[in-house]
Amino acid sequence: MNNSNFKILFVASEVESLAKTGGLADVAKALPLALKEQGFDVRIVMPFYKSINRREQAKSIASYQSHTIGFGISELKIADVPVYLVEHDDYFLRDELYTENGHGFADNGERFSFFSQAVFPLCETLDFKPDIIHCNDWHTGLVPFLLEKQYRGSEFFKDTRSVITIHNAAYQGIFPGQQFAKLESQLNIDELYEDHHAVNMLKTGIRFANKINAVSPSYAAELLTHLGSHGLSDILNERADDLSGILNGCDYSDWDPQTDPYLPSNYSQSDMSGKTVCRQSLQIKVGLEQNDVAIFGVVARLTEQKGFHMLIEALEDFLIHDVQVIIVGTGDPKLASQLHQLSQQYPQKLAFIEAYSNELAHLIEAGSDFFLMPSVFEPCGLNQMYSLAYATLPIVRAVGGLKDTVIDYDQNPEQATGFVFEQPSGQTLLNSLRRALLLYLEHPDAIQDMCDRAIQTRFLWQDSLPQYTELYKQA
Ligand SMILES: Nc1ncnc2c1ncn2[C@@H]1O[C@H](COP(=O)(O)OP(=O)(O)O[C@H]2O[C@H](CO)[C@@H](O)[C@H](O)[C@H]2O)[C@@H](O)[C@H]1O
């Protein structure tokens, strides 16, 4: 395959450095950039949100209008990858990407079916004939359906194939059928109807994409089980031959303690003194005393997925020890209020910052000794990869990508890079926290060895690219 002749349209609802609410954005930037480096002709398409960074630099390049759909197309670049922004003020000129006052917009189904629909005239207008349309998560789930049912017969798209990557199957985009009424009338939307005429956008993508992948091998395996499939095991088992798991890479150009511009002092394996500076600066920033107790950090969306119910239960006992816990996150207001309450109870030991802050996220990765991810499920997880790169030992549950990326101290002391536990309970998490703390206090040499291994661990996109290339070929 001559890469430069191979055209990939990467369709995503968020892209790091332009608009981000979670890990999907990290991948939607890093993977296209890695593909571009291999010479592929890759372009990204996403909605033109109000909050897009560098909004004023976006260049309007075209517009499209038919009897059913109209939108503008603007362009920005990330490195030398073009990013096409679908401009439709009614749908996308809103303060947030998906929600308002903590609730999803009522018309999210309509917004993202519009976005999925816009992909095709956008390609035609820009005369970009993709070999692969690479979709991501529920927001883009209608694209494979539209490709098969509306465009398969067209000259322009007759050779185009689709791939859908599942970053998080818990979010499926299930909306009432009326929200899809603006799709072409000749399309048979009825065939997508489930109970009460609802459409499941992720399931639609899984049904119609030529190939499907999940963001880690373990998550792909879990998706075939009742327990781990978020209710999608039937359709995924039907498509099992086309499903694979490809581990995400980590973007070390954004996450490297040697060059990280957010850190007050950079550091590396050969000179870790900067990590102490980061630690002090973190303590000052979040208002904790500057002493040298073990620091446990968390950066996450406040959702059940991230295991906050286990964490809160475990912290109630763990905070009697001489430790500091620093949590940064936004999301579920109930979880936020529980965390605020707990931090008022232990003001010297627990700092909870309810904010979305890139700067704090980087500082926590650098300034903590341990990083907590007690997830209920975790398709891949990126923060544990960032932690490893910053010599901050992850404490994770053995699930999805966490299982594929962290080696437990008790299981394999010679190669360990963190602490891994199985049972999803506050008690087992508490045991792991104590296990880590005990080692920190009594065997600093063992902790040092683990940090040395952690900081050298690499999850490179270059290692995952051959698998994506193979997926494209098979599609
Ligand atoms: N308050 C805050 N302030 C600053 N930054 C914050 C933040 N809250 C979260 N972030 C950032 O958002 C990203 C979270 O990425 P994760 O992969 O850990 O989880 P997420 O569940 O969003 O992604 C989903 O998609 C990714 C990508 O495939 C999978 O790895 C993952 O398992 C899946 O659930 C990180 O870059 C993190 O630093």
The ligand as an SDF file (V2000), in Angstrom:
LIG
                    3D

 38 41  0  0  0  0  0  0  0  0999 V2000
  -10.7610   17.6630   35.2980 N   0  0  0  0  0  0  0  0  0  0  0  0
   -9.8910   17.4640   34.3480 C   0  0  0  0  0  0  0  0  0  0  0  0
   -8.9610   18.3950   34.0620 N   0  0  0  0  0  0  0  0  0  0  0  0
   -8.0630   18.1860   33.0840 C   0  0  0  0  0  0  0  0  0  0  0  0
   -8.0030   17.0910   32.3100 N   0  0  0  0  0  0  0  0  0  0  0  0
   -8.8950   16.1330   32.5460 C   0  0  0  0  0  0  0  0  0  0  0  0
   -9.8800   16.2550   33.5590 C   0  0  0  0  0  0  0  0  0  0  0  0
  -10.6440   15.1420   33.5320 N   0  0  0  0  0  0  0  0  0  0  0  0
  -10.1410   14.3500   32.5670 C   0  0  0  0  0  0  0  0  0  0  0  0
   -9.0900   14.9420   31.9660 N   0  0  0  0  0  0  0  0  0  0  0  0
   -8.2700   14.4350   30.8720 C   0  0  0  0  0  0  0  0  0  0  0  0
   -9.0900   13.6630   30.0140 O   0  0  0  0  0  0  0  0  0  0  0  0
   -8.3850   12.5120   29.5990 C   0  0  0  0  0  0  0  0  0  0  0  0
   -9.0630   11.2900   30.1690 C   0  0  0  0  0  0  0  0  0  0  0  0
   -8.6900   10.2120   29.4490 O   0  0  0  0  0  0  0  0  0  0  0  0
   -9.0120    8.7070   29.8440 P   0  0  0  0  0  0  0  0  0  0  0  0
   -8.5340    7.8560   28.7370 O   0  0  0  0  0  0  0  0  0  0  0  0
   -8.3970    8.4110   31.1540 O   0  0  0  0  0  0  0  0  0  0  0  0
  -10.5810    8.6430   30.0340 O   0  0  0  0  0  0  0  0  0  0  0  0
  -11.9630    8.8930   29.2210 P   0  0  0  0  0  0  0  0  0  0  0  0
  -12.8950    8.0640   30.0040 O   0  0  0  0  0  0  0  0  0  0  0  0
  -12.2700   10.3160   29.0820 O   0  0  0  0  0  0  0  0  0  0  0  0
  -11.7690    8.3200   27.7460 O   0  0  0  0  0  0  0  0  0  0  0  0
  -12.3650    7.2350   26.9890 C   0  0  0  0  0  0  0  0  0  0  0  0
  -11.6050    7.1870   25.7650 O   0  0  0  0  0  0  0  0  0  0  0  0
  -10.2200    6.9930   25.9780 C   0  0  0  0  0  0  0  0  0  0  0  0
   -9.5290    7.0760   24.6240 C   0  0  0  0  0  0  0  0  0  0  0  0
   -9.7150    5.9590   23.8370 O   0  0  0  0  0  0  0  0  0  0  0  0
   -9.9570    5.6760   26.6940 C   0  0  0  0  0  0  0  0  0  0  0  0
   -8.5850    5.6200   27.0240 O   0  0  0  0  0  0  0  0  0  0  0  0
  -10.7820    5.5980   27.9820 C   0  0  0  0  0  0  0  0  0  0  0  0
  -10.6290    4.3370   28.6000 O   0  0  0  0  0  0  0  0  0  0  0  0
  -12.2420    5.8710   27.6670 C   0  0  0  0  0  0  0  0  0  0  0  0
  -13.0520    5.8030   28.8360 O   0  0  0  0  0  0  0  0  0  0  0  0
   -6.9650   12.6710   30.0670 C   0  0  0  0  0  0  0  0  0  0  0  0
   -6.2060   13.3300   29.1170 O   0  0  0  0  0  0  0  0  0  0  0  0
   -7.1540   13.5320   31.3220 C   0  0  0  0  0  0  0  0  0  0  0  0
   -6.0060   14.2100   31.7120 O   0  0  0  0  0  0  0  0  0  0  0  0
  1  2  1  0
  2  3  1  0
  2  7  2  0
  3  4  2  0
  4  5  1  0
  5  6  2  0
  6  7  1  0
  6 10  1  0
  7  8  1  0
  8  9  2  0
  9 10  1  0
 10 11  1  0
 11 12  1  0
 11 37  1  0
 12 13  1  0
 13 14  1  0
 13 35  1  0
 14 15  1  0
 15 16  1  0
 16 17  2  0
 16 18  1  0
 16 19  1  0
 19 20  1  0
 20 21  2  0
 20 22  1  0
 20 23  1  0
 23 24  1  0
 24 25  1  0
 24 33  1  0
 25 26  1  0
 26 27  1  0
 26 29  1  0
 27 28  1  0
 29 30  1  0
 29 31  1  0
 31 32  1  0
 31 33  1  0
 33 34  1  0
 35 36  1  0
 35 37  1  0
 37 38  1  0
M  END
$$$$
